[in-house]
């Protein structure tokens, strides 16, 4: 099966997605990229999108369980990003890494509370 077959494309995307998570968990992504791009920019955009969608669903008077599910759907990803930042920062050490650990913790609190 090659990438021109639909099942091959799905399989290669799953492998790529697994590689994305593995590389971040194992600290193979530079801390700056992990913190600023993956967490601060992309993670925040995902959280904003899920909150906006949850508000739309609430406005449509859909069931509260659905609204809350959509709103809190990014929490597992947020936890993953925060712990990945911490793991990578612990490996690199230094003042900048400590600030990024603190920043990621505050970011996690902000995304869960907001």
Secondary structure, DSSP 8 states (H G I E B T S, - for coil): --TTSHHHHHHHHHHHHHHHHHHHHTT-S-HHIIIIIIIIIIIHHHHHHHHHHHHHHHHTT--HHHHHHHHHTTHHHHHHHHHHHHHHHHHH-SHHHHHHHHHHHHHHHHHHH-
